[in-house]
Amino acid sequence: MEMTVPSSRTYYGSLQAGRAIAALLVVLFHNENAFCQKKYWGYDPTRGLFQFGHAGVEFFFVLSGFVILYIHSDDIDRPSLVGVYIRKRFQRVYIIYWLILVVMLALYRIVPSLAEGYDRSSAIIVQSALLWHALSPNPIYSGEKITVIAVAWTLYHEILFYFAFAILILNRRLGLAAFGFWFLGSVVSLVAPFTFPASFYLSPLHLLFGMGMAACWLVRSQRIRSPFWLTVAGSLLFLACAMDENYSGLLPSHHRSLLYGLGSSIALVGLLTLEKQGRVRIAPILCLIGDASYAIYLTHVQSISVIDKGLLFLGARQLLPAGVSFSLAAALAVSFGVALHVFVERPMLRNLRSSASDTGVAGARACSYSAPGA
């Protein structure tokens, strides 16, 4: 999507590159899982290389924390701006999401075999539309049977974060207290896991938003030394967690998730500082994929399913090496998300911004930096 950034705010291509990398990791993770299913190829041509790819979600949460503070730091303790903040978050998250949700529900109605049963439940549909986890007792982290669009479980956490930040805009002290309680509860849940609903509202995953906010504060402080080595250290920590998950499994999952987030945060601080110093240039293709990351994220699971079926129908199993089919499926899923962004999501958001600007609603402060939903 296009960027409209106030002159006082630096545009960071590294954020878009981060979103692109996170989206690609998640696509490769789900593509790997699909290939392992007997109805498709029945084995993994990558031999588990992308088993850690779900960590793109942890990276997305860190990016969300960074982006929301970066865009709205000047809005803190200015309650008159909370309406503008809510409008922007609503437009960014719900508009394209609802469009995809309606299309999927229509397909399930036309071809019932595509649905899994639970995703035709009225309670699940309402919960999915609201992105508010209140009607199902299942653990949200698993992503199982809680939403029509499977990957949208992450957006439930995003909405909580947006709500907490809205309190910060209404009142700084009250907002800081809310974040302090929220993060403290998330820390406690690491050592004394809660049952639902506290397990959702105080999930350790929420600490990743805090890491992103801390990264934003550090970048804006302009006191970062050795940014190159920070980038290397953060990347190595992320990769070390990936190797542990792929090959040894020594770390508990929640602890590993936080270490993924910590590595992402450290690397982000270093990379953004390098870019600010003019020492890094981001390839345009990464910026495009980053812009389209939300559309890619919301559609890639269904896209991969359709693409894999199409490849099998065309005889790809006999005609192509499995690795080629794997790469082709991932590339086509990403391409579909990019096309959806370019031809549907971006024009819709542009029109919404124009309408807001025409009515005098803070049009000049629009900015499209985001993780999924951010």
C-alpha positions as CSV (number, residue, x, y, z in Angstrom):
1,M,0.0,0.0,0.0
2,E,1.2,3.6,-0.5
3,M,3.0,5.4,2.2
4,T,2.0,8.8,3.4
5,V,4.4,9.8,6.1
6,P,4.6,13.2,7.8
7,S,7.8,15.0,7.2
8,S,8.8,14.7,10.9
9,R,8.6,10.9,10.6
10,T,11.2,8.8,8.9
11,Y,10.1,6.2,6.4
12,Y,11.8,2.9,7.2
13,G,11.9,0.4,4.3
14,S,13.4,-2.0,6.8
15,L,9.9,-2.3,8.5
16,Q,8.4,-3.3,5.2
17,A,11.2,-5.8,4.6
18,G,10.6,-7.2,8.1
19,R,6.9,-7.6,7.3
20,A,7.8,-9.3,4.0
21,I,10.2,-11.7,5.7
22,A,7.6,-12.5,8.4
23,A,4.9,-13.2,5.8
24,L,7.2,-15.4,3.7
25,L,8.2,-17.5,6.8
26,V,4.5,-18.1,7.6
27,V,3.7,-19.0,4.0
28,L,6.6,-21.5,3.8
29,F,5.5,-23.0,7.2
30,H,2.0,-23.7,6.0
31,N,3.2,-24.8,2.6
32,E,5.4,-27.3,4.2
33,N,2.5,-28.6,6.4
34,A,0.3,-28.9,3.3
35,F,2.9,-30.9,1.3
36,C,3.1,-33.4,4.2
37,Q,-0.6,-34.2,4.0
38,K,-1.4,-37.5,2.2
39,K,-4.0,-35.9,0.0
40,Y,-1.2,-33.7,-1.5
41,W,2.4,-35.0,-1.8
42,G,2.6,-36.9,1.5
43,Y,6.1,-35.9,2.4
44,D,8.1,-32.8,3.0
45,P,10.6,-31.9,0.2
46,T,12.4,-29.4,2.5
47,R,12.9,-32.0,5.3
48,G,11.5,-29.8,8.0
49,L,13.5,-26.7,7.1
50,F,10.6,-24.3,7.7
51,Q,9.2,-26.0,10.8
52,F,10.1,-22.7,12.6
53,G,8.3,-20.6,10.1
54,H,5.4,-19.9,12.4
55,A,7.9,-17.5,14.2
56,G,7.0,-15.0,11.5
57,V,4.0,-14.4,13.8
58,E,6.2,-13.5,16.7
59,F,8.1,-11.1,14.4
60,F,4.7,-9.6,13.3
61,F,3.8,-9.0,16.9
62,V,7.1,-7.2,17.6
63,L,6.5,-5.1,14.4
64,S,3.0,-4.2,15.6
65,G,4.4,-2.9,18.9
66,F,7.0,-0.9,17.1
67,V,4.6,0.5,14.4
68,I,1.8,1.5,16.7
69,L,4.0,3.4,19.1
70,Y,5.9,5.0,16.1
71,I,2.8,6.2,14.4
72,H,0.8,7.2,17.4
73,S,3.4,8.4,20.0
74,D,2.3,12.0,19.5
75,D,-1.3,11.0,20.2
76,I,-0.6,9.8,23.8
77,D,-2.5,11.7,26.5
78,R,-4.6,13.5,23.8
79,P,-8.1,12.0,24.3
80,S,-9.5,14.0,21.4
81,L,-7.5,11.8,19.0
82,V,-8.8,8.5,20.2
83,G,-11.6,8.5,17.7
84,V,-9.2,9.0,14.8
85,Y,-7.0,6.2,16.2
86,I,-9.9,3.8,16.4
87,R,-11.0,4.7,12.9
88,K,-7.6,4.0,11.5
89,R,-7.2,0.7,13.3
90,F,-10.7,-0.4,12.2
91,Q,-10.1,0.5,8.5
92,R,-6.7,-1.2,8.5
93,V,-7.8,-4.5,10.1
94,Y,-11.5,-5.1,9.4
95,I,-12.3,-3.9,5.9
96,I,-10.2,-6.4,3.8
97,Y,-10.7,-9.0,6.5
98,W,-14.5,-8.8,6.4
99,L,-14.3,-9.0,2.6
100,I,-12.3,-12.2,2.7
101,L,-14.5,-13.6,5.5
102,V,-17.7,-13.0,3.5
103,V,-16.2,-14.7,0.5
104,M,-15.1,-17.7,2.5
105,L,-18.5,-18.1,4.2
106,A,-20.2,-17.8,0.8
107,L,-17.9,-20.6,-0.6
108,Y,-18.8,-22.8,2.5
109,R,-22.4,-22.3,1.7
110,I,-22.0,-23.1,-2.0
111,V,-19.6,-26.0,-1.4
112,P,-20.2,-27.4,2.1
113,S,-17.4,-29.9,1.7
114,L,-14.9,-27.1,1.9
115,A,-15.9,-26.3,5.5
116,E,-14.8,-28.3,8.5
117,G,-18.1,-28.0,10.4
118,Y,-17.1,-25.7,13.3
119,D,-16.6,-22.8,10.9
120,R,-20.3,-22.9,10.1
121,S,-21.2,-22.4,13.7
122,S,-23.1,-19.2,14.5
123,A,-20.9,-18.6,17.6
124,I,-17.7,-19.0,15.6
125,I,-18.9,-16.8,12.8
126,V,-19.9,-14.0,15.2
127,Q,-16.6,-14.4,17.1
128,S,-14.7,-14.3,13.8
129,A,-16.4,-11.2,12.6
130,L,-15.7,-9.3,15.8
131,L,-12.2,-10.7,16.3
132,W,-13.0,-11.0,20.0
133,H,-12.3,-14.3,21.7
134,A,-15.2,-14.7,24.0
135,L,-17.4,-17.6,22.8
136,S,-15.0,-20.5,22.6
137,P,-13.0,-22.0,25.5
138,N,-10.3,-23.4,23.2
139,P,-6.8,-22.1,23.7
140,I,-6.3,-19.3,21.2
141,Y,-2.6,-19.9,20.7
142,S,-3.3,-23.2,19.0
143,G,-5.4,-21.5,16.4
144,E,-7.8,-24.4,16.5
145,K,-11.6,-24.1,16.0
146,I,-11.9,-20.5,17.0
147,T,-12.2,-18.6,13.8
148,V,-13.3,-19.1,10.2
149,I,-10.0,-17.9,8.8
150,A,-7.6,-20.1,10.7
151,V,-4.6,-17.6,10.8
152,A,-6.8,-14.8,12.1
153,W,-6.3,-16.0,15.7
154,T,-3.4,-13.6,15.8
155,L,-5.7,-10.7,15.1
156,Y,-7.5,-11.4,18.4
157,H,-4.3,-10.5,20.2
158,E,-3.8,-7.5,18.0
159,I,-7.2,-6.1,18.9
160,L,-6.3,-6.4,22.6
161,F,-3.1,-4.5,22.0
162,Y,-5.0,-1.8,20.1
163,F,-7.4,-1.5,23.0
164,A,-4.6,-1.1,25.5
165,F,-3.0,1.6,23.4
166,A,-6.3,3.4,23.1
167,I,-6.2,3.8,27.0
168,L,-2.8,5.3,26.6
169,I,-4.1,7.9,24.2
170,L,-7.0,8.7,26.5
171,N,-4.8,9.1,29.6
172,R,-1.0,8.5,29.8
173,R,-1.0,7.4,33.5
174,L,-3.9,5.2,33.2
175,G,-2.5,3.7,30.0
176,L,0.9,3.0,31.5
177,A,-0.8,1.3,34.5
178,A,-2.9,-0.8,32.1
179,F,0.2,-1.8,30.1
180,G,2.1,-2.5,33.4
181,F,-0.7,-4.8,34.7
182,W,-1.1,-6.5,31.3
183,F,2.6,-7.2,30.9
184,L,3.0,-8.3,34.5
185,G,0.1,-10.8,34.1
186,S,1.7,-12.1,30.9
187,V,5.0,-12.7,32.8
188,V,3.2,-14.5,35.6
189,S,1.4,-16.7,33.1
190,L,4.8,-18.0,32.0
191,V,5.4,-19.7,35.3
192,A,1.8,-20.2,36.4
193,P,-0.3,-20.8,33.3
194,F,-3.9,-19.6,33.6
195,T,-7.1,-21.2,32.3
196,F,-9.4,-19.6,29.8
197,P,-10.2,-16.7,29.6
198,A,-7.2,-15.4,31.5
199,S,-4.9,-17.6,29.4
200,F,-6.0,-15.5,26.4
201,Y,-6.1,-12.0,28.0
202,L,-2.8,-12.5,29.8
203,S,-1.0,-14.6,27.2
204,P,2.8,-14.5,27.2
205,L,2.6,-13.5,23.5
206,H,1.6,-10.0,24.5
207,L,5.1,-9.4,25.8
208,L,6.1,-9.3,22.1
209,F,4.2,-6.1,21.7
210,G,6.2,-4.6,24.6
211,M,9.4,-5.7,22.9
212,G,8.4,-3.9,19.8
213,M,7.5,-0.7,21.7
214,A,10.9,-0.9,23.5
215,A,12.6,-1.2,20.1
216,C,10.7,1.9,18.9
217,W,11.9,3.9,22.0
218,L,15.5,2.8,21.4
219,V,15.5,3.7,17.7
220,R,14.0,7.1,18.4
221,S,16.4,7.8,21.2
222,Q,19.2,7.9,18.6
223,R,21.7,6.5,21.1
224,I,22.3,3.1,19.4
225,R,25.9,2.0,19.2
226,S,27.3,-0.7,16.9
227,P,24.0,-1.2,15.0
228,F,25.6,-3.7,12.6
229,W,26.5,-6.0,15.5
230,L,23.1,-5.6,17.0
231,T,21.6,-6.7,13.7
232,V,23.9,-9.7,13.6
233,A,23.3,-10.6,17.2
234,G,19.5,-10.4,16.9
235,S,19.5,-12.4,13.7
236,L,21.7,-15.1,15.3
237,L,19.4,-15.4,18.3
238,F,16.4,-15.8,16.0
239,L,18.2,-18.5,14.0
240,A,19.4,-20.3,17.1
241,C,15.8,-20.6,18.3
242,A,14.9,-21.9,14.8
243,M,17.6,-24.5,15.0
244,D,16.5,-25.5,18.4
245,E,12.9,-25.9,17.2
246,N,13.8,-27.8,14.1
247,Y,16.4,-30.2,15.5
248,S,16.5,-30.4,19.3
249,G,13.4,-29.0,21.0
250,L,15.2,-28.1,24.2
251,L,13.3,-24.8,24.8
252,P,9.6,-24.7,26.0
253,S,7.4,-23.3,23.3
254,H,6.5,-20.0,25.1
255,H,10.1,-19.4,26.1
256,R,11.2,-20.0,22.5
257,S,8.5,-17.6,21.3
258,L,9.8,-14.8,23.5
259,L,13.3,-15.5,22.4
260,Y,12.2,-15.2,18.8
261,G,10.7,-11.9,19.7
262,L,13.8,-10.7,21.5
263,G,16.0,-11.6,18.6
264,S,13.6,-9.8,16.2
265,S,13.6,-6.7,18.4
266,I,17.4,-6.6,18.6
267,A,17.8,-7.1,14.9
268,L,15.1,-4.5,14.2
269,V,16.8,-1.8,16.3
270,G,20.1,-2.5,14.5
271,L,18.7,-2.6,11.0
272,L,16.5,0.5,11.4
273,T,19.5,2.4,12.8
274,L,21.7,1.3,9.9
275,E,19.0,2.5,7.5
276,K,18.7,5.8,9.3
277,Q,22.4,6.2,8.9
278,G,22.1,5.5,5.1
279,R,24.0,2.2,5.4
280,V,21.1,0.0,4.3
281,R,18.9,0.0,1.2
282,I,15.9,-2.1,0.9
283,A,15.0,-3.9,-2.4
284,P,11.7,-2.6,-3.9
285,I,10.3,-6.2,-4.1
286,L,10.6,-6.6,-0.4
287,C,8.7,-3.3,0.1
288,L,6.0,-4.5,-2.2
289,I,5.6,-7.8,-0.4
290,G,5.7,-6.0,2.9
291,D,2.9,-3.7,1.8
292,A,0.9,-6.7,0.8
293,S,1.8,-8.8,3.9
294,Y,-1.7,-8.5,5.5
295,A,-3.5,-9.7,2.3
296,I,-0.9,-12.5,1.9
297,Y,-1.3,-13.5,5.5
298,L,-5.1,-13.7,5.4
299,T,-5.3,-15.7,2.2
300,H,-2.2,-17.9,1.9
301,V,-3.6,-21.0,3.6
302,Q,-6.6,-21.2,1.3
303,S,-4.5,-20.2,-1.7
304,I,-2.0,-23.0,-1.0
305,S,-4.8,-25.5,-0.7
306,V,-6.2,-24.5,-4.1
307,I,-2.8,-24.3,-5.8
308,D,-1.7,-27.7,-4.5
309,K,-4.9,-29.3,-5.8
310,G,-4.4,-27.5,-9.1
311,L,-0.8,-28.7,-9.4
312,L,-1.9,-32.3,-8.7
313,F,-4.6,-32.1,-11.3
314,L,-2.1,-30.9,-13.8
315,G,0.2,-33.8,-13.0
316,A,2.9,-31.9,-11.2
317,R,3.7,-34.9,-9.0
318,Q,4.8,-36.9,-12.1
319,L,6.2,-33.9,-14.2
320,L,8.0,-31.8,-11.6
321,P,10.5,-32.4,-8.8
322,A,8.7,-32.0,-5.4
323,G,11.0,-29.1,-4.5
324,V,9.9,-27.2,-7.7
325,S,6.3,-27.7,-6.9
326,F,6.8,-26.5,-3.4
327,S,8.5,-23.3,-4.6
328,L,5.8,-22.8,-7.2
329,A,3.0,-23.2,-4.7
330,A,4.6,-20.7,-2.3
331,A,5.3,-18.2,-5.0
332,L,1.8,-18.4,-6.4
333,A,0.2,-18.0,-2.9
334,V,2.3,-14.9,-2.3
335,S,1.5,-13.5,-5.8
336,F,-2.2,-13.9,-5.2
337,G,-1.9,-11.9,-1.9
338,V,0.1,-9.2,-3.7
339,A,-2.5,-9.0,-6.5
340,L,-5.3,-8.7,-3.9
341,H,-3.4,-5.9,-2.2
342,V,-2.7,-4.0,-5.4
343,F,-6.1,-4.3,-7.0
344,V,-8.5,-4.5,-4.0
345,E,-7.0,-3.6,-0.6
346,R,-4.9,-0.5,-1.6
347,P,-7.7,1.2,-3.6
348,M,-10.2,0.6,-0.8
349,L,-7.9,2.1,1.8
350,R,-7.0,5.0,-0.5
351,N,-10.7,5.8,-1.0
352,L,-11.3,5.6,2.8
353,R,-8.4,7.9,3.5
354,S,-9.7,10.3,0.9
355,S,-13.2,10.3,2.4
356,A,-11.7,11.0,5.9
357,S,-9.5,13.8,4.5
358,D,-12.5,15.4,2.7
359,T,-14.4,15.4,6.0
360,G,-11.4,17.0,7.8
361,V,-10.5,13.9,9.9
362,A,-6.8,14.0,10.4
363,G,-6.0,12.8,6.8
364,A,-2.5,14.1,7.0
365,R,-1.5,11.6,9.7
366,A,-2.2,8.5,7.7
367,C,0.5,5.9,7.5
368,S,0.4,2.4,6.3
369,Y,3.2,0.8,8.2
370,S,1.8,-2.4,9.7
371,A,2.1,-5.9,10.6
372,P,-1.0,-8.0,10.0
373,G,-3.6,-5.8,11.3
374,A,-1.2,-3.1,12.5
